[in-house]
């Protein structure tokens, strides 16, 4: 197995290929269905770049497949044994080693002294609105699966939704405390 460093986006794509052979557009559909952009940075335009990178590392392979109906011929990606091993090792690391998120939000908090009270509260109220909307979107996507939701997909939704709820609670408390302080 390669000792190359793997990014979160690479691991996310690798894990989707590990689930089943897929083509690039299917990966985009799965990312969208599962709300994966809430917790990993994978742009639509980077999917094929990442697939190419994973293939060069020998973690996946591709073959051309004719469409079932009158669609285009597509590259279908399959995980290699080395890729599967890498995916398992990196998944164990991801589950067992806490990581801090590289969010812009803590940087904004660190720079609160640069803003006046009105700017801070308006920015945080806007952030609160966005969190509420994201939670609604994730709830809807999770509900679209119905009772047949795979356990790993449910876990992803639950974690994302609970993280948003915790952050929303923090933001609402901060707004409340600081609205009363002034």
N, CA, C and O of each residue as an XYZ file, in Angstrom:
728
protein
N       0.833     -1.186      0.000
C       0.000      0.000      0.000
C       0.868      1.236      0.000
O       1.929      1.254      0.624
N       0.434      2.254     -0.683
C       1.161      3.506     -0.777
C       1.088      4.275      0.536
O       0.088      4.212      1.251
N       2.145      4.989      0.839
C       2.183      5.820      2.044
C       1.830      7.272      1.715
O       2.094      8.168      2.516
N       1.240      7.507      0.552
C       0.867      8.862      0.158
C      -0.190      9.412      1.098
O      -1.046      8.683      1.600
N      -0.111     10.694      1.319
C      -1.099     11.381      2.142
C      -2.395     11.511      1.342
O      -2.364     11.782      0.141
N      -3.522     11.318      2.006
C      -4.817     11.382      1.328
C      -5.641     12.521      1.934
O      -5.696     12.674      3.154
N      -6.268     13.304      1.089
C      -7.092     14.417      1.553
C      -8.495     13.905      1.885
O      -8.866     12.791      1.515
N      -9.261     14.729      2.583
C     -10.654     14.365      2.888
C     -11.463     14.162      1.611
O     -12.263     13.231      1.517
N     -11.253     15.035      0.631
C     -11.992     14.913     -0.629
C     -11.624     13.616     -1.347
O     -12.493     12.946     -1.904
N     -10.340     13.262     -1.334
C      -9.917     12.015     -1.966
C     -10.515     10.811     -1.257
O     -10.974      9.871     -1.907
N     -10.513     10.833      0.077
C     -11.096      9.725      0.835
C     -12.602      9.614      0.564
O     -13.132      8.509      0.442
N     -13.277     10.743      0.472
C     -14.715     10.720      0.193
C     -14.995     10.080     -1.169
O     -15.881      9.234     -1.289
N     -14.247     10.481     -2.183
C     -14.434      9.904     -3.524
C     -14.057      8.425     -3.525
O     -14.779      7.598     -4.082
N     -12.932      8.093     -2.904
C     -12.486      6.705     -2.839
C     -13.537      5.829     -2.160
O     -13.793      4.707     -2.599
N     -14.139      6.338     -1.101
C     -15.150      5.549     -0.381
C     -16.407      5.340     -1.224
O     -17.055      4.298     -1.120
N     -16.756      6.314     -2.052
C     -17.925      6.134     -2.923
C     -17.651      5.084     -3.994
O     -18.536      4.309     -4.356
N     -16.420      5.067     -4.497
C     -16.058      4.042     -5.479
C     -15.996      2.671     -4.804
O     -16.279      1.652     -5.436
N     -15.625      2.646     -3.516
C     -15.574      1.373     -2.776
C     -16.964      0.772     -2.599
O     -17.108     -0.448     -2.515
N     -17.990      1.626     -2.542
C     -19.355      1.123     -2.365
C     -19.824      0.313     -3.566
O     -20.468     -0.726     -3.422
N     -19.484      0.813     -4.765
C     -19.922      0.159     -5.998
C     -19.213      0.816     -7.173
O     -18.804      1.972     -7.066
N     -19.056      0.115     -8.286
C     -18.502      0.767     -9.476
C     -19.408      1.935     -9.888
O     -20.628      1.788     -9.957
N     -18.810      3.071    -10.156
C     -19.583      4.274    -10.484
C     -18.877      5.095    -11.559
O     -17.671      4.966    -11.773
N     -19.653      5.934    -12.225
C     -19.062      6.917    -13.133
C     -19.132      8.285    -12.458
O     -19.829      8.449    -11.456
N     -18.432      9.242    -12.989
C     -18.286     10.545    -12.360
C     -19.596     11.250    -12.056
O     -19.751     11.838    -10.986
N     -20.538     11.198    -12.986
C     -21.808     11.882    -12.749
C     -22.593     11.212    -11.626
O     -23.289     11.891    -10.872
N     -22.490      9.879    -11.504
C     -23.149      9.190    -10.382
C     -22.568      9.676     -9.057
O     -23.294      9.845     -8.077
N     -21.262      9.897     -9.032
C     -20.618     10.394     -7.811
C     -21.210     11.748     -7.442
O     -21.520     11.994     -6.276
N     -21.366     12.617     -8.420
C     -21.975     13.933     -8.156
C     -23.386     13.767     -7.598
O     -23.764     14.465     -6.658
N     -24.157     12.859     -8.163
C     -25.528     12.627     -7.693
C     -25.534     12.131     -6.247
O     -26.353     12.580     -5.445
N     -24.639     11.221     -5.911
C     -24.566     10.690     -4.545
C     -24.155     11.793     -3.577
O     -24.731     11.917     -2.496
N     -23.172     12.587     -3.956
C     -22.715     13.698     -3.111
C     -23.882     14.637     -2.816
O     -24.071     15.080     -1.683
N     -24.648     14.928     -3.841
C     -25.792     15.834     -3.680
C     -26.881     15.192     -2.824
O     -27.403     15.829     -1.908
N     -27.230     13.930     -3.116
C     -28.281     13.226     -2.365
C     -27.978     13.157     -0.876
O     -28.867     13.333     -0.042
N     -26.726     12.900     -0.553
C     -26.332     12.686      0.835
C     -25.925     13.962      1.561
O     -25.599     13.919      2.747
N     -25.939     15.084      0.871
C     -25.552     16.335      1.523
C     -24.086     16.352      1.925
O     -23.721     16.966      2.927
N     -23.253     15.690      1.156
C     -21.848     15.543      1.532
C     -21.068     16.850      1.507
O     -20.018     16.957      2.141
N     -21.561     17.828      0.793
C     -20.831     19.108      0.745
C     -20.925     19.856      2.077
O     -20.240     20.859      2.277
N     -21.769     19.369      2.980
C     -21.840     19.946      4.324
C     -20.597     19.622      5.132
O     -20.249     20.364      6.050
N     -19.927     18.537      4.811
C     -18.799     18.105      5.630
C     -17.520     17.803      4.860
O     -16.517     17.428      5.465
N     -17.533     17.956      3.567
C     -16.300     17.807      2.796
C     -16.339     18.743      1.602
O     -17.401     19.029      1.048
N     -15.182     19.205      1.224
C     -15.096     20.159      0.111
C     -14.810     19.418     -1.186
O     -13.663     19.137     -1.531
N     -15.886     19.116     -1.885
C     -15.771     18.485     -3.201
C     -16.637     19.287     -4.161
O     -17.866     19.231     -4.106
N     -15.993     20.017     -5.023
C     -16.719     20.752     -6.043
C     -17.042     19.837     -7.206
O     -16.338     18.856     -7.442
N     -18.096     20.149     -7.930
C     -18.475     19.338     -9.088
C     -17.306     19.230    -10.055
O     -17.044     18.159    -10.603
N     -16.611     20.331    -10.264
C     -15.514     20.343    -11.226
C     -14.298     19.553    -10.752
O     -13.449     19.195    -11.567
N     -14.196     19.276     -9.458
C     -13.021     18.553     -8.957
C     -13.203     17.035     -8.931
O     -12.239     16.310     -8.685
N     -14.393     16.548     -9.174
C     -14.643     15.100     -9.114
C     -13.749     14.345    -10.091
O     -13.095     13.376     -9.708
N     -13.715     14.780    -11.348
C     -12.923     14.067    -12.350
C     -11.424     14.239    -12.098
O     -10.639     13.328    -12.362
N     -11.035     15.388    -11.596
C      -9.637     15.605    -11.211
C      -9.238     14.599    -10.119
O      -8.183     13.971    -10.203
N     -10.087     14.455     -9.103
C      -9.802     13.533     -8.003
C      -9.806     12.078     -8.475
O      -8.965     11.283     -8.056
N     -10.750     11.735     -9.344
C     -10.785     10.373     -9.892
C      -9.486     10.075    -10.652
O      -8.913      8.994    -10.514
N      -9.039     11.022    -11.436
C      -7.800     10.860    -12.187
C      -6.608     10.688    -11.242
O      -5.739      9.848    -11.473
N      -6.577     11.484    -10.190
C      -5.500     11.407     -9.204
C      -5.493     10.049     -8.499
O      -4.435      9.447     -8.318
N      -6.666      9.571     -8.105
C      -6.782      8.268     -7.446
C      -6.384      7.131     -8.389
O      -5.782      6.141     -7.970
N      -6.729      7.290     -9.665
C      -6.362      6.264    -10.648
C      -4.841      6.237    -10.851
O      -4.249      5.162    -10.954
N      -4.215      7.405    -10.909
C      -2.755      7.464    -11.056
C      -2.048      6.822     -9.865
O      -0.961      6.264    -10.017
N      -2.649      6.896     -8.694
C      -2.072      6.282     -7.495
C      -2.311      4.772     -7.451
O      -1.753      4.075     -6.603
N      -3.137      4.275     -8.360
C      -3.415      2.849     -8.403
C      -4.496      2.417     -7.438
O      -4.651      1.222     -7.188
N      -5.250      3.360     -6.887
C      -6.277      3.030     -5.906
C      -7.612      2.705     -6.564
O      -8.461      2.044     -5.965
N      -7.798      3.169     -7.797
C      -8.995      2.838     -8.566
C      -8.564      2.566    -10.005
O      -7.462      2.930    -10.417
N      -9.445      1.926    -10.755
C      -9.209      1.737    -12.184
C     -10.505      2.088    -12.909
O     -11.581      2.131    -12.312
N     -10.375      2.337    -14.199
C     -11.577      2.683    -14.962
C     -11.648      1.834    -16.219
O     -10.639      1.354    -16.737
N     -12.868      1.667    -16.687
C     -13.119      0.991    -17.950
C     -14.262      1.737    -18.637
O     -15.105      2.351    -17.983
N     -14.272      1.672    -19.936
C     -15.344      2.315    -20.686
C     -16.558      1.390    -20.683
O     -16.437      0.176    -20.847
N     -17.725      1.994    -20.494
C     -18.960      1.212    -20.476
C     -19.999      1.935    -21.315
O     -20.209      3.139    -21.164
N     -20.645      1.192    -22.197
C     -21.727      1.767    -22.988
C     -22.926      2.009    -22.096
O     -23.195      1.232    -21.181
N     -23.638      3.074    -22.359
C     -24.837      3.396    -21.588
C     -25.924      2.359    -21.876
O     -26.006      1.809    -22.974
N     -26.751      2.107    -20.866
C     -27.851      1.147    -21.023
C     -28.835      1.667    -22.063
O     -29.280      0.920    -22.935
N     -29.167      2.929    -21.968
C     -30.061      3.548    -22.949
C     -29.205      4.383    -23.884
O     -28.020      4.082    -24.027
N     -29.709      5.365    -24.497
C     -28.981      6.100    -25.517
C     -28.071      7.190    -24.949
O     -27.875      8.222    -25.591
N     -27.525      6.979    -23.780
C     -26.601      7.946    -23.207
C     -25.196      7.751    -23.740
O     -24.949      6.856    -24.548
N     -24.285      8.582    -23.293
C     -22.904      8.492    -23.764
C     -22.160      7.315    -23.118
O     -22.562      6.802    -22.074
N     -21.073      6.906    -23.764
C     -20.173      5.928    -23.178
C     -19.472      6.619    -22.014
O     -19.088      7.784    -22.115
N     -19.307      5.897    -20.910
C     -18.755      6.525    -19.704
C     -17.610      5.703    -19.137
O     -17.509      4.493    -19.337
N     -16.745      6.426    -18.416
C     -15.711      5.755    -17.625
C     -16.364      5.289    -16.331
O     -16.919      6.100    -15.590
N     -16.304      4.008    -16.057
C     -16.816      3.464    -14.804
C     -15.602      3.127    -13.948
O     -14.681      2.442    -14.394
N     -15.615      3.618    -12.712
C     -14.477      3.465    -11.814
C     -14.753      2.366    -10.796
O     -15.856      2.249    -10.260
N     -13.723      1.568    -10.544
C     -13.776      0.461     -9.601
C     -12.571      0.572     -8.679
O     -11.485      0.959     -9.112
N     -12.759      0.240     -7.430
C     -11.656      0.317     -6.468
C     -10.715     -0.876     -6.651
O     -11.154     -1.987     -6.945
N      -9.425     -0.631     -6.473
C      -8.420     -1.700     -6.547
C      -8.211     -2.276     -5.145
O      -8.630     -1.663     -4.163
N      -7.578     -3.431     -5.037
C      -7.284     -3.959     -3.696
C      -6.462     -2.978     -2.850
O      -6.722     -2.821     -1.657
N      -5.470     -2.315     -3.467
C      -4.669     -1.331     -2.744
C      -5.529     -0.129     -2.326
O      -5.360      0.418     -1.236
N      -6.443      0.269     -3.203
C      -7.347      1.372     -2.880
C      -8.289      1.010     -1.745
O      -8.574      1.836     -0.877
N      -8.774     -0.229     -1.754
C      -9.672     -0.683     -0.691
C      -8.937     -0.688      0.644
O      -9.481     -0.270      1.667
N      -7.691     -1.167      0.622
C      -6.877     -1.195      1.843
C      -6.625      0.229      2.346
O      -6.741      0.498      3.541
N      -6.285      1.127      1.440
C      -6.069      2.532      1.802
C      -7.337      3.132      2.380
O      -7.292      3.833      3.391
N      -8.458      2.861      1.749
C      -9.744      3.394      2.209
C     -10.055      2.903      3.614
O     -10.506      3.682      4.454
N      -9.824      1.643      3.877
C     -10.081      1.086      5.211
C      -9.172      1.732      6.264
O      -9.637      2.139      7.329
N      -7.892      1.821      5.960
C      -6.936      2.409      6.912
C      -7.287      3.863      7.201
O      -7.295      4.287      8.357
N      -7.574      4.616      6.163
C      -7.892      6.037      6.333
C      -9.235      6.234      7.026
O      -9.423      7.214      7.748
N     -10.167      5.313      6.814
C     -11.463      5.380      7.506
C     -11.275      5.137      8.997
O     -11.878      5.822      9.823
N     -10.445      4.170      9.339
C     -10.157      3.908     10.753
C      -9.510      5.137     11.384
O      -9.861      5.517     12.502
N      -8.567      5.761     10.675
C      -7.932      6.996     11.178
C      -8.977      8.091     11.382
O      -8.984      8.771     12.408
N      -9.858      8.252     10.397
C     -10.870      9.306     10.474
C     -11.814      9.099     11.654
O     -12.261     10.064     12.273
N     -12.114      7.846     11.962
C     -13.025      7.547     13.070
C     -12.340      7.580     14.431
O     -13.005      7.767     15.450
N     -11.030      7.403     14.465
C     -10.350      7.266     15.749
C      -9.494      8.453     16.157
O      -9.043      8.517     17.301
N      -9.255      9.405     15.242
C      -8.409     10.551     15.553
C      -9.198     11.845     15.372
O      -9.544     12.204     14.246
N      -9.489     12.555     16.474
C     -10.214     13.825     16.340
C      -9.429     14.839     15.498
O      -8.205     14.936     15.591
N     -10.153     15.570     14.695
C      -9.555     16.618     13.868
C     -10.364     17.892     14.042
O     -11.587     17.854     14.171
N      -9.683     18.989     14.043
C     -10.403     20.259     14.078
C     -10.753     20.636     12.643
O     -10.007     20.330     11.713
N     -11.875     21.292     12.475
C     -12.243     21.706     11.131
C     -11.538     23.021     10.807
O     -11.327     23.861     11.682
N     -11.188     23.178      9.566
C     -10.523     24.391      9.118
C     -11.576     25.376      8.606
O     -11.539     25.804      7.452
N     -12.498     25.718      9.472
C     -13.598     26.603      9.115
C     -13.173     28.064      9.219
O     -12.271     28.410      9.981
N     -13.828     28.898      8.451
C     -13.577     30.338      8.543
C     -14.229     30.941      9.780
O     -13.844     32.026     10.216
N     -15.199     30.258     10.340
C     -15.950     30.812     11.459
C     -15.071     31.150     12.661
O     -15.183     32.256     13.190
N     -14.189     30.233     13.122
C     -13.317     30.609     14.241
C     -12.423     31.810     13.923
O     -12.100     32.599     14.811
N     -12.031     31.944     12.675
C     -11.240     33.108     12.277
C     -12.077     34.381     12.407
O     -11.570     35.425     12.819
N     -13.335     34.290     12.061
C     -14.229     35.433     12.249
C     -14.375     35.795     13.712
O     -14.366     36.974     14.065
N     -14.511     34.777     14.579
C     -14.608     35.037     16.020
C     -13.331     35.695     16.546
O     -13.384     36.593     17.387
N     -12.201     35.242     16.046
C     -10.921     35.818     16.485
C     -10.805     37.282     16.105
O     -10.054     38.028     16.734
N     -11.533     37.698     15.094
C     -11.457     39.079     14.611
C     -12.649     39.943     15.019
O     -12.858     41.013     14.446
N     -13.428     39.497     15.993
C     -14.566     40.291     16.463
C     -14.179     41.722     16.854
O     -14.964     42.637     16.607
N     -13.001     41.957     17.453
C     -12.660     43.332     17.833
C     -12.606     44.320     16.658
O     -12.612     45.532     16.872
N     -12.556     43.817     15.444
C     -12.510     44.696     14.275
C     -13.891     45.244     13.897
O     -13.996     46.186     13.112
N     -14.948     44.646     14.461
C     -16.316     45.001     14.074
C     -17.038     45.709     15.205
O     -16.705     45.553     16.380
N     -18.033     46.490     14.818
C     -18.868     47.100     15.855
C     -19.993     46.128     16.235
O     -20.214     45.122     15.560
N     -20.683     46.442     17.305
C     -21.731     45.578     17.850
C     -22.791     45.247     16.799
O     -23.199     44.092     16.673
N     -23.230     46.233     16.059
C     -24.258     46.059     15.028
C     -23.780     45.096     13.942
O     -24.536     44.218     13.527
N     -22.541     45.245     13.479
C     -21.997     44.370     12.438
C     -21.899     42.920     12.926
O     -22.204     41.986     12.184
N     -21.476     42.746     14.163
C     -21.350     41.401     14.730
C     -22.712     40.717     14.790
O     -22.863     39.583     14.334
N     -23.697     41.404     15.350
C     -25.026     40.791     15.485
C     -25.672     40.524     14.128
O     -26.306     39.485     13.946
N     -25.525     41.432     13.185
C     -26.090     41.212     11.849
C     -25.429     40.020     11.158
O     -26.112     39.202     10.542
N     -24.104     39.923     11.258
C     -23.391     38.807     10.639
C     -23.828     37.484     11.262
O     -24.051     36.504     10.552
N     -23.950     37.458     12.593
C     -24.338     36.223     13.269
C     -25.797     35.865     13.024
O     -26.139     34.683     12.980
N     -26.651     36.845     12.867
C     -28.053     36.548     12.523
C     -28.145     35.960     11.114
O     -28.949     35.065     10.853
N     -27.315     36.476     10.218
C     -27.265     35.923      8.863
C     -26.752     34.477      8.916
O     -27.296     33.599      8.247
N     -25.727     34.240      9.696
C     -25.165     32.904      9.879
C     -26.225     31.970     10.464
O     -26.347     30.820     10.041
N     -26.982     32.463     11.429
C     -28.069     31.690     12.037
C     -29.094     31.288     10.968
O     -29.523     30.135     10.920
N     -29.483     32.237     10.117
C     -30.442     31.938      9.046
C     -29.917     30.850      8.110
O     -30.664     29.963      7.698
N     -28.632     30.927      7.781
C     -28.032     29.934      6.891
C     -28.025     28.555      7.558
O     -28.327     27.551      6.912
N     -27.680     28.505      8.849
C     -27.685     27.229      9.565
C     -29.086     26.618      9.594
O     -29.244     25.412      9.402
N     -30.085     27.435      9.830
C     -31.470     26.953      9.851
C     -31.845     26.379      8.481
O     -32.465     25.319      8.398
N     -31.470     27.074      7.420
C     -31.767     26.602      6.065
C     -31.025     25.304      5.753
O     -31.600     24.388      5.166
N     -29.750     25.221      6.144
C     -28.979     23.988      5.905
C     -29.600     22.804      6.628
O     -29.669     21.705      6.078
N     -30.052     23.022      7.856
C     -30.677     21.942      8.613
C     -31.948     21.478      7.914
O     -32.193     20.276      7.805
N     -32.762     22.425      7.438
C     -33.988     22.059      6.717
C     -33.666     21.236      5.469
O     -34.338     20.246      5.179
N     -32.635     21.653      4.738
C     -32.250     20.941      3.520
C     -31.788     19.521      3.830
O     -32.148     18.577      3.127
N     -30.987     19.375      4.890
C     -30.511     18.044      5.267
C     -31.653     17.165      5.768
O     -31.711     15.978      5.447
N     -32.558     17.741      6.552
C     -33.727     16.986      7.013
C     -34.519     16.461      5.815
O     -34.935     15.302      5.799
N     -34.723     17.318      4.818
C     -35.476     16.927      3.624
C     -34.759     15.812      2.864
O     -35.382     14.830      2.459
N     -33.449     15.968      2.673
C     -32.693     14.934      1.955
C     -32.738     13.609      2.708
O     -32.881     12.549      2.099
N     -32.614     13.669      4.033
C     -32.668     12.440      4.829
C     -34.047     11.798      4.713
O     -34.151     10.580      4.565
N     -35.101     12.601      4.779
C     -36.467     12.079      4.678
C     -36.751     11.471      3.311
O     -37.569     10.558      3.196
N     -36.076     11.976      2.262
C     -36.271     11.432      0.914
C     -35.827      9.979      0.808
O     -36.302      9.250     -0.063
N     -34.926      9.551      1.683
C     -34.491      8.153      1.684
C     -35.564      7.227      2.234
O     -35.598      6.047      1.886
N     -36.429      7.737      3.077
C     -37.446      6.898      3.692
C     -36.828      5.903      4.656
O     -35.785      6.168      5.256
N     -37.476      4.757      4.802
C     -37.004      3.732      5.736
C     -35.822      2.942      5.202
O     -35.173      2.228      5.966
N     -35.525      3.046      3.921
C     -34.459      2.255      3.314
C     -33.085      2.917      3.369
O     -32.194      2.556      2.600
N     -32.908      3.860      4.250
C     -31.635      4.578      4.310
C     -30.537      3.676      4.876
O     -30.702      3.108      5.956
N     -29.412      3.537      4.154
C     -28.310      2.726      4.676
C     -27.763      3.326      5.974
O     -27.785      4.544      6.152
N     -27.279      2.484      6.870
C     -26.835      2.927      8.196
C     -25.730      3.985      8.102
O     -25.717      4.933      8.888
N     -24.807      3.831      7.150
C     -23.719      4.811      7.050
C     -24.218      6.163      6.533
O     -23.692      7.208      6.915
N     -25.215      6.142      5.680
C     -25.788      7.398      5.183
C     -26.582      8.072      6.303
O     -26.514      9.290      6.466
N     -27.336      7.281      7.075
C     -28.078      7.830      8.212
C     -27.116      8.447      9.224
O     -27.380      9.521      9.764
N     -26.005      7.768      9.477
C     -25.005      8.290     10.420
C     -24.454      9.635      9.937
O     -24.251     10.548     10.737
N     -24.217      9.754      8.649
C     -23.712     11.020      8.099
C     -24.736     12.139      8.272
O     -24.398     13.245      8.693
N     -25.987     11.839      7.942
C     -27.031     12.847      8.118
C     -27.175     13.224      9.589
O     -27.222     14.406      9.928
N     -27.246     12.226     10.456
C     -27.415     12.499     11.886
C     -26.275     13.353     12.428
O     -26.513     14.310     13.166
N     -25.051     13.016     12.070
C     -23.892     13.785     12.549
C     -23.951     15.218     12.039
O     -23.753     16.160     12.806
N     -24.221     15.387     10.750
C     -24.289     16.737     10.176
C     -25.402     17.557     10.815
O     -25.201     18.721     11.163
N     -26.565     16.955     10.968
C     -27.713     17.666     11.537
C     -27.447     18.038     12.994
O     -27.733     19.161     13.407
N     -26.906     17.109     13.770
C     -26.621     17.417     15.176
C     -25.504     18.448     15.321
O     -25.527     19.263     16.244
N     -24.533     18.416     14.419
C     -23.476     19.442     14.437
C     -24.066     20.820     14.154
O     -23.719     21.799     14.815
N     -24.954     20.889     13.173
C     -25.613     22.152     12.859
C     -26.445     22.622     14.042
O     -26.427     23.804     14.386
N     -27.181     21.696     14.672
C     -28.000     22.070     15.831
C     -27.130     22.625     16.960
O     -27.497     23.616     17.592
N     -25.989     22.001     17.218
C     -25.097     22.473     18.277
C     -24.544     23.858     17.940
O     -24.491     24.738     18.798
N     -24.135     24.041     16.691
C     -23.610     25.345     16.278
C     -24.705     26.406     16.312
O     -24.464     27.544     16.717
N     -25.899     26.032     15.889
C     -27.039     26.949     15.921
C     -27.347     27.374     17.352
O     -27.601     28.551     17.611
N     -27.327     26.431     18.272
C     -27.569     26.749     19.680
C     -26.511     27.727     20.196
O     -26.832     28.685     20.900
N     -25.241     27.477     19.839
C     -24.172     28.359     20.280
C     -24.376     29.777     19.724
O     -24.271     30.758     20.460
N     -24.665     29.874     18.434
C     -24.858     31.185     17.792
C     -26.040     31.917     18.426
O     -25.950     33.109     18.720
N     -27.143     31.206     18.635
C     -28.322     31.837     19.233
C     -28.033     32.329     20.652
O     -28.469     33.417     21.029
N     -27.306     31.541     21.436
C     -26.927     31.976     22.790
C     -26.008     33.186     22.741
O     -26.164     34.116     23.533
N     -25.066     33.184     21.832
C     -24.148     34.318     21.710
C     -24.909     35.588     21.343
O     -24.675     36.649     21.922
N     -25.812     35.475     20.386
C     -26.613     36.637     19.966
C     -27.436     37.136     21.153
O     -27.469     38.336     21.426
N     -28.094     36.225     21.851
C     -28.933     36.596     22.982
C     -28.108     37.296     24.070
O     -28.513     38.342     24.576
N     -26.979     36.736     24.420
C     -26.117     37.314     25.468
C     -25.596     38.688     25.060
O     -25.553     39.608     25.877
N     -25.203     38.824     23.805
C     -24.608     40.079     23.367
C     -25.643     41.136     23.015
O     -25.348     42.330     23.058
N     -26.844     40.714     22.671
C     -27.916     41.678     22.431
C     -28.326     42.329     23.750
O     -28.700     43.500     23.795
N     -28.244     41.531     24.836
C     -28.626     42.032     26.150
C     -27.511     42.850     26.789
O     -27.779     43.728     27.609
N     -26.262     42.571     26.423
C     -25.123     43.264     26.995
C     -25.037     44.714     26.559
O     -24.383     45.513     27.229
N     -25.662     45.069     25.482
C     -25.480     46.426     24.935
C     -26.711     47.260     25.105
O     -26.729     48.423     24.702
